[in-house]
Amino acid sequence: MTIENKKGWISWFNPFKYGLDRWMYALHRLTGIVLGIYLILHIFETANILRGPVTWNSIMVSLDWPFGVHIGPIILSLVFLAAVYHGLNGLRLTIVENGLLLPRPYRPEYPYKAKSIRGLNLVLKIILGIVMVVIGVIGVLYIFTGVLI
Amino acid sequence: MRESKLMFLQYLTGLLILIFGTFHFLLLSYLAPTTNKVLYLYLGNTHQLIGGTLYYSTVKEIYTTLLWGAMFEAFLTVLVYHAFNGFRVILSEQFQGPRAEKIITYTMLVIALIIFIYGSRTIVVLLTGGG
């Protein structure tokens, strides 16, 4: 038995027709894949600590300066921001997919608006958005300057 | 296991990752056992690492503490489950049908176990005084 799957993964990243929730879904999936790959690489990278201080320190430096360019902090920041987004959006999904903080059903009237951009659900998104920005700024500032507010 | 149970575990591990992840970040910054809390402390303008929270002795001190070692082992467990169950969901949406589903599930299970054992090896060896 084969089930037709015409669009597949291409449609995940075509959020243009569907509004905010579809954008959040696309980003959630994208950051999920990136973080999963990072996790695997991170486990192999950190295993090098068993090879002694000289090897470890030189690997840390080469990760801060890959190919002699100081882009380590930029890569770390992107991973950090991906983690913050995936984490907080995941928190929202845990709440919403268990049926909480969704507005009451209503009669669909033109122009149709998704339930999920109304009421408490919208409040939740705004609050988590603010938290995301705050944590993101704190993290990126720390990565670049070493100062933790 | 039933899909609903797997997804329940996905939410549960997600919440645990938020907690453990916060500690992971704090251990690299505020809680790191070093006076200077930057990630990399270089000697002048050279590329010679002389300190910072990613310095060998700092990292080793964290990983030889039983509490943190145990926490990272738990962190690794929930992360590997969450990541590979996530991959499984994504792949089984892309490649549908019972045969594909089976292949995906067992492939993910095997890779997840390899990653888990390899990561645990690092933590356990450090905790038992090796490395």
Interface residues (C-beta under 8 A of the other chain):
Chain A: M1 T2 I3 N5 G8 W9 R29 G32 I33 L35 G36 L39 I40 I43 F44 T46 A47 I49 L50 G52 P53 W56 N57 M60 V61 D64 W65 G72 P73 L76 F80 A83 G87 G90 L91 L93 T94 E97 N98 G139 Y142 I143 T145 G146 L148
Chain B: Y11 G14 L15 I17 L18 G21 F25 S29 Y30 N36 K37 V38 L39 Y40 H47 Q48 L49 G52 L54 Y55 Y56 S57 V59 K60 Y63 L76 L79 V80 A83 F84 G86 F87 I90 E93 Q94 F95 Q96 G97 P98 I115 Y118 G119 R121 T122 V125 L126 G130 G131
